[in-house]
Amino acid sequence: MDAQQKIYVECLPWDKAWNLFQEKVGKDALLIHADIPKLAESVAKECGGLPLALITVGRMMSCKKTPQE
């Protein structure tokens, strides 16, 4: 695949990354179980500030109801 133009995306600083992740997960999903906020923070850190990773994983977590999921 040939690209006409390369676009470089910088990693987000932690505060912005965490806000984006929380936005994609949703407040209801974060508060449904006491262990989920800590788990969500750990998962967000694993994304390393990469916006696409934060959005994708955050959306996947939005439908989870237990930490085991």
SEFIZA-3560 file (N, C-alpha, C; in Angstrom, 3 decimals):
REM SEFIZA-3560
<numar><xx>0.852</xx><yy>-1.171</yy><zz>0.000</zz><atom>N</atom></numar>
<numar><xx>0.000</xx><yy>0.000</yy><zz>0.000</zz><atom>CA</atom></numar>
<numar><xx>0.899</xx><yy>1.235</yy><zz>0.000</zz><atom>C</atom></numar>
<numar><xx>0.701</xx><yy>2.074</yy><zz>-0.964</zz><atom>N</atom></numar>
<numar><xx>1.480</xx><yy>3.306</yy><zz>-1.067</zz><atom>CA</atom></numar>
<numar><xx>0.724</xx><yy>4.454</yy><zz>-0.408</zz><atom>C</atom></numar>
<numar><xx>1.447</xx><yy>5.189</yy><zz>0.389</zz><atom>N</atom></numar>
<numar><xx>0.853</xx><yy>6.347</yy><zz>1.063</zz><atom>CA</atom></numar>
<numar><xx>1.343</xx><yy>7.618</yy><zz>0.389</zz><atom>C</atom></numar>
<numar><xx>0.436</xx><yy>8.527</yy><zz>0.192</zz><atom>N</atom></numar>
<numar><xx>0.776</xx><yy>9.802</yy><zz>-0.407</zz><atom>CA</atom></numar>
<numar><xx>1.374</xx><yy>10.753</yy><zz>0.623</zz><atom>C</atom></numar>
<numar><xx>0.927</xx><yy>10.599</yy><zz>1.845</zz><atom>N</atom></numar>
<numar><xx>1.366</xx><yy>11.512</yy><zz>2.892</zz><atom>CA</atom></numar>
<numar><xx>1.400</xx><yy>10.765</yy><zz>4.223</zz><atom>C</atom></numar>
<numar><xx>2.440</xx><yy>10.984</yy><zz>4.982</zz><atom>N</atom></numar>
<numar><xx>2.538</xx><yy>10.390</yy><zz>6.306</zz><atom>CA</atom></numar>
<numar><xx>2.052</xx><yy>11.403</yy><zz>7.333</zz><atom>C</atom></numar>
<numar><xx>1.277</xx><yy>10.913</yy><zz>8.262</zz><atom>N</atom></numar>
<numar><xx>0.784</xx><yy>11.759</yy><zz>9.338</zz><atom>CA</atom></numar>
<numar><xx>1.303</xx><yy>11.178</yy><zz>10.645</zz><atom>C</atom></numar>
<numar><xx>2.003</xx><yy>11.981</yy><zz>11.393</zz><atom>N</atom></numar>
<numar><xx>2.555</xx><yy>11.542</yy><zz>12.667</zz><atom>CA</atom></numar>
<numar><xx>1.634</xx><yy>11.985</yy><zz>13.796</zz><atom>C</atom></numar>
<numar><xx>1.292</xx><yy>11.040</yy><zz>14.639</zz><atom>N</atom></numar>
<numar><xx>0.429</xx><yy>11.310</yy><zz>15.782</zz><atom>CA</atom></numar>
<numar><xx>1.263</xx><yy>11.137</yy><zz>17.043</zz><atom>C</atom></numar>
<numar><xx>1.297</xx><yy>12.158</yy><zz>17.852</zz><atom>N</atom></numar>
<numar><xx>2.055</xx><yy>12.087</yy><zz>19.095</zz><atom>CA</atom></numar>
<numar><xx>1.226</xx><yy>11.415</yy><zz>20.183</zz><atom>C</atom></numar>
<numar><xx>1.922</xx><yy>10.804</yy><zz>21.107</zz><atom>N</atom></numar>
<numar><xx>1.256</xx><yy>10.218</yy><zz>22.266</zz><atom>CA</atom></numar>
<numar><xx>0.728</xx><yy>11.335</yy><zz>23.159</zz><atom>C</atom></numar>
<numar><xx>-0.383</xx><yy>11.068</yy><zz>23.795</zz><atom>N</atom></numar>
<numar><xx>-0.983</xx><yy>12.052</yy><zz>24.694</zz><atom>CA</atom></numar>
<numar><xx>-0.320</xx><yy>11.994</yy><zz>26.064</zz><atom>C</atom></numar>
<numar><xx>-0.236</xx><yy>13.133</yy><zz>26.747</zz><atom>N</atom></numar>
<numar><xx>0.224</xx><yy>13.103</yy><zz>28.135</zz><atom>CA</atom></numar>
<numar><xx>-0.814</xx><yy>12.349</yy><zz>28.975</zz><atom>C</atom></numar>
<numar><xx>-0.386</xx><yy>11.842</yy><zz>30.129</zz><atom>N</atom></numar>
<numar><xx>-1.256</xx><yy>10.978</yy><zz>30.922</zz><atom>CA</atom></numar>
<numar><xx>-2.611</xx><yy>11.597</yy><zz>31.233</zz><atom>C</atom></numar>
<numar><xx>-2.680</xx><yy>12.853</yy><zz>31.627</zz><atom>N</atom></numar>
<numar><xx>-3.973</xx><yy>13.445</yy><zz>31.999</zz><atom>CA</atom></numar>
<numar><xx>-4.948</xx><yy>13.454</yy><zz>30.828</zz><atom>C</atom></numar>
<numar><xx>-4.475</xx><yy>13.798</yy><zz>29.648</zz><atom>N</atom></numar>
<numar><xx>-5.348</xx><yy>13.809</yy><zz>28.466</zz><atom>CA</atom></numar>
<numar><xx>-5.692</xx><yy>12.389</yy><zz>28.024</zz><atom>C</atom></numar>
<numar><xx>-4.733</xx><yy>11.482</yy><zz>28.141</zz><atom>N</atom></numar>
<numar><xx>-4.976</xx><yy>10.083</yy><zz>27.780</zz><atom>CA</atom></numar>
<numar><xx>-6.047</xx><yy>9.483</yy><zz>28.691</zz><atom>C</atom></numar>
<numar><xx>-5.936</xx><yy>9.744</yy><zz>29.979</zz><atom>N</atom></numar>
<numar><xx>-6.900</xx><yy>9.209</yy><zz>30.942</zz><atom>CA</atom></numar>
<numar><xx>-8.282</xx><yy>9.800</yy><zz>30.710</zz><atom>C</atom></numar>
<numar><xx>-8.362</xx><yy>11.087</yy><zz>30.419</zz><atom>N</atom></numar>
<numar><xx>-9.655</xx><yy>11.718</yy><zz>30.130</zz><atom>CA</atom></numar>
<numar><xx>-10.297</xx><yy>11.119</yy><zz>28.884</zz><atom>C</atom></numar>
<numar><xx>-9.511</xx><yy>10.912</yy><zz>27.835</zz><atom>N</atom></numar>
<numar><xx>-10.029</xx><yy>10.311</yy><zz>26.602</zz><atom>CA</atom></numar>
<numar><xx>-10.521</xx><yy>8.893</yy><zz>26.876</zz><atom>C</atom></numar>
<numar><xx>-9.738</xx><yy>8.127</yy><zz>27.611</zz><atom>N</atom></numar>
<numar><xx>-10.114</xx><yy>6.749</yy><zz>27.924</zz><atom>CA</atom></numar>
<numar><xx>-11.417</xx><yy>6.705</yy><zz>28.718</zz><atom>C</atom></numar>
<numar><xx>-11.526</xx><yy>7.547</yy><zz>29.742</zz><atom>N</atom></numar>
<numar><xx>-12.751</xx><yy>7.598</yy><zz>30.551</zz><atom>CA</atom></numar>
<numar><xx>-13.959</xx><yy>7.985</yy><zz>29.707</zz><atom>C</atom></numar>
<numar><xx>-13.748</xx><yy>8.907</yy><zz>28.778</zz><atom>N</atom></numar>
<numar><xx>-14.838</xx><yy>9.342</yy><zz>27.895</zz><atom>CA</atom></numar>
<numar><xx>-15.342</xx><yy>8.174</yy><zz>27.051</zz><atom>C</atom></numar>
<numar><xx>-14.430</xx><yy>7.350</yy><zz>26.551</zz><atom>N</atom></numar>
<numar><xx>-14.812</xx><yy>6.227</yy><zz>25.693</zz><atom>CA</atom></numar>
<numar><xx>-15.418</xx><yy>5.075</yy><zz>26.485</zz><atom>C</atom></numar>
<numar><xx>-14.931</xx><yy>4.853</yy><zz>27.712</zz><atom>N</atom></numar>
<numar><xx>-15.490</xx><yy>3.791</yy><zz>28.552</zz><atom>CA</atom></numar>
<numar><xx>-16.874</xx><yy>4.198</yy><zz>29.046</zz><atom>C</atom></numar>
<numar><xx>-17.011</xx><yy>5.432</yy><zz>29.480</zz><atom>N</atom></numar>
<numar><xx>-18.279</xx><yy>5.929</yy><zz>30.008</zz><atom>CA</atom></numar>
<numar><xx>-18.321</xx><yy>5.826</yy><zz>31.521</zz><atom>C</atom></numar>
<numar><xx>-18.923</xx><yy>6.806</yy><zz>32.152</zz><atom>N</atom></numar>
<numar><xx>-18.970</xx><yy>6.854</yy><zz>33.617</zz><atom>CA</atom></numar>
<numar><xx>-19.745</xx><yy>5.681</yy><zz>34.204</zz><atom>C</atom></numar>
<numar><xx>-20.832</xx><yy>5.284</yy><zz>33.561</zz><atom>N</atom></numar>
<numar><xx>-21.627</xx><yy>4.170</yy><zz>34.084</zz><atom>CA</atom></numar>
<numar><xx>-20.804</xx><yy>2.892</yy><zz>34.152</zz><atom>C</atom></numar>
<numar><xx>-20.048</xx><yy>2.612</yy><zz>33.104</zz><atom>N</atom></numar>
<numar><xx>-19.225</xx><yy>1.400</yy><zz>33.072</zz><atom>CA</atom></numar>
<numar><xx>-18.119</xx><yy>1.458</yy><zz>34.118</zz><atom>C</atom></numar>
<numar><xx>-17.569</xx><yy>2.635</yy><zz>34.355</zz><atom>N</atom></numar>
<numar><xx>-16.499</xx><yy>2.773</yy><zz>35.345</zz><atom>CA</atom></numar>
<numar><xx>-17.006</xx><yy>2.589</yy><zz>36.775</zz><atom>C</atom></numar>
<numar><xx>-18.267</xx><yy>2.870</yy><zz>37.004</zz><atom>N</atom></numar>
<numar><xx>-18.810</xx><yy>2.821</yy><zz>38.364</zz><atom>CA</atom></numar>
<numar><xx>-19.627</xx><yy>1.569</yy><zz>38.656</zz><atom>C</atom></numar>
<numar><xx>-19.731</xx><yy>0.656</yy><zz>37.690</zz><atom>N</atom></numar>
<numar><xx>-20.588</xx><yy>-0.518</yy><zz>37.855</zz><atom>CA</atom></numar>
<numar><xx>-20.032</xx><yy>-1.531</yy><zz>38.861</zz><atom>C</atom></numar>
<numar><xx>-18.718</xx><yy>-1.514</yy><zz>39.065</zz><atom>N</atom></numar>
<numar><xx>-18.066</xx><yy>-2.436</yy><zz>40.009</zz><atom>CA</atom></numar>
<numar><xx>-16.897</xx><yy>-1.702</yy><zz>40.661</zz><atom>C</atom></numar>
<numar><xx>-16.675</xx><yy>-1.945</yy><zz>41.933</zz><atom>N</atom></numar>
<numar><xx>-15.654</xx><yy>-1.205</yy><zz>42.688</zz><atom>CA</atom></numar>
<numar><xx>-14.233</xx><yy>-1.405</yy><zz>42.161</zz><atom>C</atom></numar>
<numar><xx>-13.942</xx><yy>-2.545</yy><zz>41.541</zz><atom>N</atom></numar>
<numar><xx>-12.589</xx><yy>-2.829</yy><zz>41.050</zz><atom>CA</atom></numar>
<numar><xx>-12.312</xx><yy>-2.268</yy><zz>39.656</zz><atom>C</atom></numar>
<numar><xx>-13.335</xx><yy>-1.870</yy><zz>38.943</zz><atom>N</atom></numar>
<numar><xx>-13.155</xx><yy>-1.454</yy><zz>37.548</zz><atom>CA</atom></numar>
<numar><xx>-12.340</xx><yy>-0.166</yy><zz>37.393</zz><atom>C</atom></numar>
<numar><xx>-12.527</xx><yy>0.871</yy><zz>38.204</zz><atom>N</atom></numar>
<numar><xx>-11.719</xx><yy>2.084</yy><zz>37.993</zz><atom>CA</atom></numar>
<numar><xx>-10.209</xx><yy>1.833</yy><zz>38.052</zz><atom>C</atom></numar>
<numar><xx>-9.770</xx><yy>1.049</yy><zz>39.015</zz><atom>N</atom></numar>
<numar><xx>-8.338</xx><yy>0.750</yy><zz>39.135</zz><atom>CA</atom></numar>
<numar><xx>-7.856</xx><yy>-0.074</yy><zz>37.938</zz><atom>C</atom></numar>
<numar><xx>-8.657</xx><yy>-1.038</yy><zz>37.529</zz><atom>N</atom></numar>
<numar><xx>-8.334</xx><yy>-1.857</yy><zz>36.365</zz><atom>CA</atom></numar>
<numar><xx>-8.298</xx><yy>-1.004</yy><zz>35.102</zz><atom>C</atom></numar>
<numar><xx>-9.260</xx><yy>-0.106</yy><zz>34.960</zz><atom>N</atom></numar>
<numar><xx>-9.317</xx><yy>0.770</yy><zz>33.789</zz><atom>CA</atom></numar>
<numar><xx>-8.084</xx><yy>1.667</yy><zz>33.715</zz><atom>C</atom></numar>
<numar><xx>-7.648</xx><yy>2.171</yy><zz>34.850</zz><atom>N</atom></numar>
<numar><xx>-6.456</xx><yy>3.018</yy><zz>34.872</zz><atom>CA</atom></numar>
<numar><xx>-5.227</xx><yy>2.229</yy><zz>34.432</zz><atom>C</atom></numar>
<numar><xx>-5.130</xx><yy>1.004</yy><zz>34.883</zz><atom>N</atom></numar>
<numar><xx>-4.011</xx><yy>0.141</yy><zz>34.496</zz><atom>CA</atom></numar>
<numar><xx>-4.030</xx><yy>-0.140</yy><zz>32.994</zz><atom>C</atom></numar>
<numar><xx>-5.204</xx><yy>-0.428</yy><zz>32.467</zz><atom>N</atom></numar>
<numar><xx>-5.349</xx><yy>-0.695</yy><zz>31.032</zz><atom>CA</atom></numar>
<numar><xx>-5.005</xx><yy>0.552</yy><zz>30.226</zz><atom>C</atom></numar>
<numar><xx>-5.466</xx><yy>1.708</yy><zz>30.677</zz><atom>N</atom></numar>
<numar><xx>-5.176</xx><yy>2.963</yy><zz>29.972</zz><atom>CA</atom></numar>
<numar><xx>-3.674</xx><yy>3.233</yy><zz>29.933</zz><atom>C</atom></numar>
<numar><xx>-2.980</xx><yy>2.929</yy><zz>31.015</zz><atom>N</atom></numar>
<numar><xx>-1.523</xx><yy>3.126</yy><zz>31.041</zz><atom>CA</atom></numar>
<numar><xx>-0.829</xx><yy>2.205</yy><zz>30.046</zz><atom>C</atom></numar>
<numar><xx>-1.356</xx><yy>1.004</yy><zz>29.864</zz><atom>N</atom></numar>
<numar><xx>-0.786</xx><yy>0.058</yy><zz>28.899</zz><atom>CA</atom></numar>
<numar><xx>-0.905</xx><yy>0.587</yy><zz>27.463</zz><atom>C</atom></numar>
<numar><xx>-1.849</xx><yy>1.467</yy><zz>27.224</zz><atom>N</atom></numar>
<numar><xx>-2.025</xx><yy>2.043</yy><zz>25.882</zz><atom>CA</atom></numar>
<numar><xx>-0.930</xx><yy>3.050</yy><zz>25.548</zz><atom>C</atom></numar>
<numar><xx>-0.169</xx><yy>3.454</yy><zz>26.535</zz><atom>N</atom></numar>
<numar><xx>0.988</xx><yy>4.308</yy><zz>26.304</zz><atom>CA</atom></numar>
<numar><xx>0.707</xx><yy>5.673</yy><zz>25.699</zz><atom>C</atom></numar>
<numar><xx>-0.494</xx><yy>6.191</yy><zz>25.901</zz><atom>N</atom></numar>
<numar><xx>-0.820</xx><yy>7.511</yy><zz>25.374</zz><atom>CA</atom></numar>
<numar><xx>-1.178</xx><yy>7.523</yy><zz>23.897</zz><atom>C</atom></numar>
<numar><xx>-1.279</xx><yy>6.345</yy><zz>23.284</zz><atom>N</atom></numar>
<numar><xx>-1.631</xx><yy>6.271</yy><zz>21.862</zz><atom>CA</atom></numar>
<numar><xx>-3.140</xx><yy>6.462</yy><zz>21.697</zz><atom>C</atom></numar>
<numar><xx>-3.562</xx><yy>7.530</yy><zz>21.031</zz><atom>N</atom></numar>
<numar><xx>-4.990</xx><yy>7.838</yy><zz>20.932</zz><atom>CA</atom></numar>
<numar><xx>-5.842</xx><yy>6.700</yy><zz>20.366</zz><atom>C</atom></numar>
<numar><xx>-5.402</xx><yy>6.062</yy><zz>19.292</zz><atom>N</atom></numar>
<numar><xx>-6.208</xx><yy>4.997</yy><zz>18.694</zz><atom>CA</atom></numar>
<numar><xx>-6.365</xx><yy>3.820</yy><zz>19.655</zz><atom>C</atom></numar>
<numar><xx>-5.310</xx><yy>3.482</yy><zz>20.368</zz><atom>N</atom></numar>
<numar><xx>-5.385</xx><yy>2.391</yy><zz>21.345</zz><atom>CA</atom></numar>
<numar><xx>-6.339</xx><yy>2.756</yy><zz>22.474</zz><atom>C</atom></numar>
<numar><xx>-6.251</xx><yy>3.969</yy><zz>22.976</zz><atom>N</atom></numar>
<numar><xx>-7.124</xx><yy>4.419</yy><zz>24.059</zz><atom>CA</atom></numar>
<numar><xx>-8.591</xx><yy>4.370</yy><zz>23.639</zz><atom>C</atom></numar>
<numar><xx>-8.876</xx><yy>4.820</yy><zz>22.441</zz><atom>N</atom></numar>
<numar><xx>-10.253</xx><yy>4.837</yy><zz>21.938</zz><atom>CA</atom></numar>
<numar><xx>-10.773</xx><yy>3.420</yy><zz>21.737</zz><atom>C</atom></numar>
<numar><xx>-9.977</xx><yy>2.581</yy><zz>21.088</zz><atom>N</atom></numar>
<numar><xx>-10.403</xx><yy>1.215</yy><zz>20.784</zz><atom>CA</atom></numar>
<numar><xx>-10.631</xx><yy>0.399</yy><zz>22.052</zz><atom>C</atom></numar>
<numar><xx>-9.664</xx><yy>0.409</yy><zz>22.941</zz><atom>N</atom></numar>
<numar><xx>-9.778</xx><yy>-0.369</yy><zz>24.175</zz><atom>CA</atom></numar>
<numar><xx>-10.852</xx><yy>0.223</yy><zz>25.088</zz><atom>C</atom></numar>
<numar><xx>-10.939</xx><yy>1.534</yy><zz>25.140</zz><atom>N</atom></numar>
<numar><xx>-11.976</xx><yy>2.177</yy><zz>25.945</zz><atom>CA</atom></numar>
<numar><xx>-13.369</xx><yy>1.797</yy><zz>25.491</zz><atom>C</atom></numar>
<numar><xx>-13.591</xx><yy>1.769</yy><zz>24.199</zz><atom>N</atom></numar>
<numar><xx>-14.905</xx><yy>1.370</yy><zz>23.672</zz><atom>CA</atom></numar>
<numar><xx>-15.195</xx><yy>-0.094</yy><zz>23.987</zz><atom>C</atom></numar>
<numar><xx>-14.166</xx><yy>-0.935</yy><zz>23.918</zz><atom>N</atom></numar>
<numar><xx>-14.363</xx><yy>-2.353</yy><zz>24.238</zz><atom>CA</atom></numar>
<numar><xx>-14.721</xx><yy>-2.537</yy><zz>25.711</zz><atom>C</atom></numar>
<numar><xx>-14.120</xx><yy>-1.725</yy><zz>26.576</zz><atom>N</atom></numar>
<numar><xx>-14.421</xx><yy>-1.831</yy><zz>28.009</zz><atom>CA</atom></numar>
<numar><xx>-15.795</xx><yy>-1.265</yy><zz>28.355</zz><atom>C</atom></numar>
<numar><xx>-16.343</xx><yy>-0.446</yy><zz>27.497</zz><atom>N</atom></numar>
<numar><xx>-17.603</xx><yy>0.231</yy><zz>27.813</zz><atom>CA</atom></numar>
<numar><xx>-18.774</xx><yy>-0.732</yy><zz>28.002</zz><atom>C</atom></numar>
<numar><xx>-18.688</xx><yy>-1.918</yy><zz>27.434</zz><atom>N</atom></numar>
<numar><xx>-19.797</xx><yy>-2.870</yy><zz>27.553</zz><atom>CA</atom></numar>
<numar><xx>-19.533</xx><yy>-3.952</yy><zz>28.600</zz><atom>C</atom></numar>
<numar><xx>-18.436</xx><yy>-3.856</yy><zz>29.318</zz><atom>N</atom></numar>
<numar><xx>-18.097</xx><yy>-4.854</yy><zz>30.335</zz><atom>CA</atom></numar>
<numar><xx>-18.749</xx><yy>-4.490</yy><zz>31.666</zz><atom>C</atom></numar>
<numar><xx>-19.194</xx><yy>-5.521</yy><zz>32.372</zz><atom>N</atom></numar>
<numar><xx>-19.893</xx><yy>-5.280</yy><zz>33.631</zz><atom>CA</atom></numar>
<numar><xx>-19.155</xx><yy>-5.823</yy><zz>34.853</zz><atom>C</atom></numar>
<numar><xx>-18.156</xx><yy>-6.679</yy><zz>34.628</zz><atom>N</atom></numar>
<numar><xx>-17.375</xx><yy>-7.226</yy><zz>35.738</zz><atom>CA</atom></numar>
<numar><xx>-15.896</xx><yy>-7.143</yy><zz>35.393</zz><atom>C</atom></numar>
<numar><xx>-15.024</xx><yy>-7.139</yy><zz>36.390</zz><atom>N</atom></numar>
<numar><xx>-13.581</xx><yy>-7.102</yy><zz>36.115</zz><atom>CA</atom></numar>
<numar><xx>-13.100</xx><yy>-8.329</yy><zz>35.338</zz><atom>C</atom></numar>
<numar><xx>-13.771</xx><yy>-9.454</yy><zz>35.491</zz><atom>N</atom></numar>
<numar><xx>-13.373</xx><yy>-10.670</yy><zz>34.793</zz><atom>CA</atom></numar>
<numar><xx>-13.592</xx><yy>-10.586</yy><zz>33.289</zz><atom>C</atom></numar>
<numar><xx>-14.524</xx><yy>-9.765</yy><zz>32.869</zz><atom>N</atom></numar>
<numar><xx>-14.790</xx><yy>-9.630</yy><zz>31.436</zz><atom>CA</atom></numar>
<numar><xx>-13.662</xx><yy>-8.879</yy><zz>30.777</zz><atom>C</atom></numar>
//
